Amino acid sequence: MKKIILILATILAISASADAKWWIFGKSNDEVGLKYLQINKIPVDETGAKIKLFKETLGPDGTLKLNGKASVGKSAVGSIRISLDDKATWQDLKFADNGTFEYQFKPETGKTYVMYLEVTDTAGKTNKVEETRKELTLSEENIQAKVRETLDALFAAYDSENLSAFMAGVGENFAGDKAILERAVKRDFDALSNITMRYAINNVAAGSQGRVFVSITYNRMVFVNKSGASSQDTGITEFVFDSKEGKLALYSMKQPLVFGLSDASNVATGEVAGNTASNLVLDETGDIGGGMQTVTHTCSGTFPSYRFSTGEKSCGPGLDVWFYDWTSGIGYSSPTQSKGFSKSLYYLTSAEVKDLAGYAAAGSIAVVTGNAYCFHLNAEFYCVEPVSMPSATDETVTFKVKKF
Amino acid sequence: MKKNAALLSALCLVFCAQVARAENEFHASNELSFTNNSVTGAGKSASSLTEGLNYLEVLNLYGSGKTARGWNYNYTAGAKATDDLRNDAKKVSLTNIQGRAANGVHTITAGDVFESFSQYTLATSLKGGSYRFMKDGTKLPEVTAVMGWAYPRWDSVWKDPATRAVSRQAAGLRLKQNVNDGFWAGLSAVSARDTGRINATDPLYNAKNYALDFNYAPMPGLTAAGEYALSDMDLSASAGAARTSSKGNAARIELVGDADPSRVSIEYENVEPDFFSALGAASPDRRKVKTKWRYKYTKQITLTPGLLWYRNNLDGAKAAGTTRNWKPEISAAIKKPFSSRPYSFADLSYKFDRKYGAGSSGADHYMNVNYRDRLGALDSDTNLGYTLYRTKTAVRDAKEVNFNTSLNSRHQLKAIVLKPSVNLGTWYSKDELADETDKLYEYSLGLGLEAPDAALTGDLRFGQNMLRKSQAGTDDSTKSFAAFNAYWRPKLMAKLNDSAIFLRANLNDFSFSTASRNFREKSVTVGINTSF
């Protein structure tokens, strides 16, 4: 109890010395002002001083709509005026008896409109006009260019492990929770180094409420600090961005995640439809799993073998697959089936791997280094890409492996 | 020039010029780039670059107009072509296509349709169509209907073998009513049905979500918003799994008081484990309370304390038990901490993570100090962080220190601006359990250049990242890198809305204690982007 009293007393003492009183949230009902103001249905409280709009987020008529309500306490509204040229000229607005008003205009691309609103009651008292200042711009950029700029900034901040720069691109109302994402990304940075990520946009859709949907194909390479090893993965994922102050801010991410791998279940809100590929995950200890792993295994006097589900290595047959030393091939036993692709594991899509056409229970498959070979066993799909095969003189195999 | 890229570029030039004459407004942008990558060294298989010469062509169109009957319309379309399979599994693909028409009351959209209903029901885009009725100045509700497929890309719609996905058909209806000036409420119903399983084990959902959401602003600066949603989901039988059904609910409410000097927010969220939203954004099995108070204590000092608490296992069904998280934090942003230094700025923060239950117990501390200042002609930005990870029992016991500092300056030599910069950083991690130490050192030097008269900008950066590990059997590594970017906007192209010719060159050299892992990447990209 003493502690609580002490904390309260300290807070009160600090508050007393403050410039402003923390408990004052609202304004007096008698003040002349704006009860609310929306620009294209977005409350201006959520926008900030500069509002950049994109053609794709305006209505088909290309107009920008303002609607609001003047508040004058017990008095009545005398006039409402708007200026779009930094107070050089003013235009009277029509308003209803209760103070509601609407205004719309068609902004020119690239031009900045410095907007003020002035409310005057019948006694001649006006609102604080300076507080209504907004800079409105209709961007010359298309929304896809803005998406690329935003994604470039997020990926660059993540690659350079700059937490504050990365979080600057995340919205306050991030659906998975911004605080959880921040901790998860911090843990990512402590676990990984030399992060290299690239992406290409698959799909962009601008929608209502200024939100933008983005689907990307990404590929990344990371070094794991704990083991010193590198790991890679690729996939398709989705983001939703909010449009605020001319910037796009991250609103939600789906699995597979590209950011916040250390707490994927809390950071992601949903999963890309049909995503079942194994993608990178970081556990509590900083170890990495999923994605594409490179495995090197050496035996003596017999060929190396490997179990997909556990990563177990052995020498001689018995595990899921084995790498022959007398011929360039991979052996496996029934009921496992295999299918070969004439391209790298990197380029395989989940759909291709899971297409059962072409899988055969032949017992062995001839391989070429650099190509991918997939195995269907226990209702799971695993693919390997041999980097180097064993020989009679050197029973060492190096291969990449990925679960789909 | 590769065929697909040339075709898209030519399409842009011919089609765009034709349409531009016919429409009220038309814009197009196009970017064509060629990249040559080479990877050498025994460990080259670790590289994520595609070797050889590849192209990437991105085209976007936008147009708008008005019909004689008073309907306004606009459309957007975009396409991409590449022969680098790491950029895309498809050589040519449609990136976006949308058409909208509205007459002031009715709005019809087709193609990429992104109607945000509410967080728990519909917060993703569909390939399909939507209709909206909204008549301003009346008491009639706003009505939105949407129908389509939730594919991540257009190629999935036409079942391309490389990009096909489970087909998720979606339909939704939303009514939104302004009750009075500061209060609106919305009712949403959304259905998602999966078909077209690719793999025998693919989950197929048949889910319905219903939600009531609202926003209430009783006075300037104070807002209450919330949502209550129900889900009814069937998961069809698949290989190795029987059919299951579940019903759940989710609720969230947020109160925000925002007017100087304070912004106070309080959030509560409860998402049941069985709540399922195929098209919304939700983290199932989470009860969360979050508060944040941003307080401008003085004109120079802003304090932001906050608390986040959440737990899982809301139905008590997890055999491992419940995990609870406490995440209090406080930060202080101080302008001019030293009154004699007008550009000084300090940001201090402390964050604490407490996680316990389900056989685990962790207490992590994050402390960070950031200081920015202008020292003569130099802008400096310095960051010092300390993290203590403690996860019992014998899971993680480590302390980490990171330090970064950057110095930037700007010098004008006649018509040329030079921007030299230096970055230094180190990261130190001590694993108490393994008694091992990891150290990372990094530095880079940069030089930016702006020559407005020549319409040229560029920057050069090079440096090294060195990871040094004490643990036997693990590799030390060094990455040496150099990067050069240049953008040239000749006068002719400047008339085309900032169009530019660009060059990007990168060199990354990775060396390890195990020499067979060494490799070197070289990448050069040249491209041109135009827009009008």
Boltz contact constraints between the chains, C-beta under 6 A:
constraints:
  - contact:
      token1: [A, 18]
      token2: [B, 297]
      max_distance: 6.0
  - contact:
      token1: [A, 19]
      token2: [B, 298]
      max_distance: 6.0
  - contact:
      token1: [A, 20]
      token2: [B, 261]
      max_distance: 6.0
  - contact:
      token1: [A, 22]
      token2: [B, 262]
      max_distance: 6.0
  - contact:
      token1: [A, 22]
      token2: [B, 295]
      max_distance: 6.0
  - contact:
      token1: [A, 25]
      token2: [B, 221]
      max_distance: 6.0
  - contact:
      token1: [A, 25]
      token2: [B, 257]
      max_distance: 6.0
  - contact:
      token1: [A, 25]
      token2: [B, 259]
      max_distance: 6.0
  - contact:
      token1: [A, 26]
      token2: [B, 219]
      max_distance: 6.0
  - contact:
      token1: [A, 26]
      token2: [B, 220]
      max_distance: 6.0
  - contact:
      token1: [A, 26]
      token2: [B, 221]
      max_distance: 6.0
  - contact:
      token1: [A, 26]
      token2: [B, 222]
      max_distance: 6.0
  - contact:
      token1: [A, 26]
      token2: [B, 259]
      max_distance: 6.0
  - contact:
      token1: [A, 27]
      token2: [B, 220]
      max_distance: 6.0
  - contact:
      token1: [A, 36]
      token2: [B, 217]
      max_distance: 6.0
  - contact:
      token1: [A, 55]
      token2: [B, 62]
      max_distance: 6.0
  - contact:
      token1: [A, 56]
      token2: [B, 76]
      max_distance: 6.0
  - contact:
      token1: [A, 59]
      token2: [B, 102]
      max_distance: 6.0
  - contact:
      token1: [A, 60]
      token2: [B, 72]
      max_distance: 6.0
  - contact:
      token1: [A, 60]
      token2: [B, 73]
      max_distance: 6.0
  - contact:
      token1: [A, 60]
      token2: [B, 74]
      max_distance: 6.0
  - contact:
      token1: [A, 60]
      token2: [B, 100]
      max_distance: 6.0
  - contact:
      token1: [A, 60]
      token2: [B, 101]
      max_distance: 6.0
  - contact:
      token1: [A, 60]
      token2: [B, 102]
      max_distance: 6.0
  - contact:
      token1: [A, 61]
      token2: [B, 72]
      max_distance: 6.0
  - contact:
      token1: [A, 62]
      token2: [B, 64]
      max_distance: 6.0
  - contact:
      token1: [A, 69]
      token2: [B, 181]
      max_distance: 6.0
  - contact:
      token1: [A, 140]
      token2: [B, 497]
      max_distance: 6.0
  - contact:
      token1: [A, 142]
      token2: [B, 29]
      max_distance: 6.0
  - contact:
      token1: [A, 142]
      token2: [B, 60]
      max_distance: 6.0
  - contact:
      token1: [A, 142]
      token2: [B, 62]
      max_distance: 6.0
  - contact:
      token1: [A, 144]
      token2: [B, 60]
      max_distance: 6.0
  - contact:
      token1: [A, 144]
      token2: [B, 78]
      max_distance: 6.0
  - contact:
      token1: [A, 175]
      token2: [B, 281]
      max_distance: 6.0
  - contact:
      token1: [A, 176]
      token2: [B, 283]
      max_distance: 6.0
  - contact:
      token1: [A, 179]
      token2: [B, 308]
      max_distance: 6.0
  - contact:
      token1: [A, 179]
      token2: [B, 327]
      max_distance: 6.0
  - contact:
      token1: [A, 190]
      token2: [B, 400]
      max_distance: 6.0
  - contact:
      token1: [A, 193]
      token2: [B, 440]
      max_distance: 6.0
  - contact:
      token1: [A, 193]
      token2: [B, 467]
      max_distance: 6.0
  - contact:
      token1: [A, 194]
      token2: [B, 465]
      max_distance: 6.0
  - contact:
      token1: [A, 194]
      token2: [B, 479]
      max_distance: 6.0
  - contact:
      token1: [A, 200]
      token2: [B, 87]
      max_distance: 6.0
  - contact:
      token1: [A, 200]
      token2: [B, 88]
      max_distance: 6.0
  - contact:
      token1: [A, 201]
      token2: [B, 95]
      max_distance: 6.0
  - contact:
      token1: [A, 202]
      token2: [B, 153]
      max_distance: 6.0
  - contact:
      token1: [A, 203]
      token2: [B, 95]
      max_distance: 6.0
  - contact:
      token1: [A, 203]
      token2: [B, 153]
      max_distance: 6.0
  - contact:
      token1: [A, 204]
      token2: [B, 96]
      max_distance: 6.0
  - contact:
      token1: [A, 205]
      token2: [B, 112]
      max_distance: 6.0
  - contact:
      token1: [A, 205]
      token2: [B, 114]
      max_distance: 6.0
  - contact:
      token1: [A, 205]
      token2: [B, 125]
      max_distance: 6.0
  - contact:
      token1: [A, 207]
      token2: [B, 114]
      max_distance: 6.0
  - contact:
      token1: [A, 207]
      token2: [B, 116]
      max_distance: 6.0
  - contact:
      token1: [A, 208]
      token2: [B, 115]
      max_distance: 6.0
  - contact:
      token1: [A, 208]
      token2: [B, 116]
      max_distance: 6.0
  - contact:
      token1: [A, 209]
      token2: [B, 116]
      max_distance: 6.0
  - contact:
      token1: [A, 211]
      token2: [B, 116]
      max_distance: 6.0
  - contact:
      token1: [A, 213]
      token2: [B, 114]
      max_distance: 6.0
  - contact:
      token1: [A, 213]
      token2: [B, 125]
      max_distance: 6.0
  - contact:
      token1: [A, 215]
      token2: [B, 152]
      max_distance: 6.0
  - contact:
      token1: [A, 215]
      token2: [B, 153]
      max_distance: 6.0
  - contact:
      token1: [A, 217]
      token2: [B, 88]
      max_distance: 6.0
  - contact:
      token1: [A, 219]
      token2: [B, 48]
      max_distance: 6.0
  - contact:
      token1: [A, 219]
      token2: [B, 86]
      max_distance: 6.0
  - contact:
      token1: [A, 221]
      token2: [B, 48]
      max_distance: 6.0
  - contact:
      token1: [A, 225]
      token2: [B, 438]
      max_distance: 6.0
  - contact:
      token1: [A, 227]
      token2: [B, 474]
      max_distance: 6.0
  - contact:
      token1: [A, 228]
      token2: [B, 469]
      max_distance: 6.0
  - contact:
      token1: [A, 228]
      token2: [B, 474]
      max_distance: 6.0
  - contact:
      token1: [A, 228]
      token2: [B, 475]
      max_distance: 6.0
  - contact:
      token1: [A, 230]
      token2: [B, 46]
      max_distance: 6.0
  - contact:
      token1: [A, 232]
      token2: [B, 48]
      max_distance: 6.0
  - contact:
      token1: [A, 236]
      token2: [B, 152]
      max_distance: 6.0
  - contact:
      token1: [A, 238]
      token2: [B, 152]
      max_distance: 6.0
  - contact:
      token1: [A, 252]
      token2: [B, 281]
      max_distance: 6.0
  - contact:
      token1: [A, 266]
      token2: [B, 283]
      max_distance: 6.0
  - contact:
      token1: [A, 269]
      token2: [B, 281]
      max_distance: 6.0
  - contact:
      token1: [A, 269]
      token2: [B, 282]
      max_distance: 6.0
  - contact:
      token1: [A, 269]
      token2: [B, 283]
      max_distance: 6.0
  - contact:
      token1: [A, 272]
      token2: [B, 152]
      max_distance: 6.0
  - contact:
      token1: [A, 273]
      token2: [B, 150]
      max_distance: 6.0
  - contact:
      token1: [A, 273]
      token2: [B, 165]
      max_distance: 6.0
  - contact:
      token1: [A, 273]
      token2: [B, 166]
      max_distance: 6.0
  - contact:
      token1: [A, 273]
      token2: [B, 168]
      max_distance: 6.0
  - contact:
      token1: [A, 274]
      token2: [B, 165]
      max_distance: 6.0
  - contact:
      token1: [A, 274]
      token2: [B, 166]
      max_distance: 6.0
  - contact:
      token1: [A, 284]
      token2: [B, 391]
      max_distance: 6.0
  - contact:
      token1: [A, 284]
      token2: [B, 395]
      max_distance: 6.0
  - contact:
      token1: [A, 284]
      token2: [B, 396]
      max_distance: 6.0
  - contact:
      token1: [A, 285]
      token2: [B, 395]
      max_distance: 6.0
  - contact:
      token1: [A, 285]
      token2: [B, 396]
      max_distance: 6.0
  - contact:
      token1: [A, 347]
      token2: [B, 85]
      max_distance: 6.0
  - contact:
      token1: [A, 349]
      token2: [B, 89]
      max_distance: 6.0
  - contact:
      token1: [A, 349]
      token2: [B, 162]
      max_distance: 6.0
  - contact:
      token1: [A, 351]
      token2: [B, 164]
      max_distance: 6.0
  - contact:
      token1: [A, 351]
      token2: [B, 198]
      max_distance: 6.0
  - contact:
      token1: [A, 352]
      token2: [B, 162]
      max_distance: 6.0
  - contact:
      token1: [A, 354]
      token2: [B, 198]
      max_distance: 6.0
  - contact:
      token1: [A, 354]
      token2: [B, 199]
      max_distance: 6.0
  - contact:
      token1: [A, 379]
      token2: [B, 201]
      max_distance: 6.0
  - contact:
      token1: [A, 379]
      token2: [B, 239]
      max_distance: 6.0
  - contact:
      token1: [A, 379]
      token2: [B, 240]
      max_distance: 6.0
  - contact:
      token1: [A, 387]
      token2: [B, 45]
      max_distance: 6.0
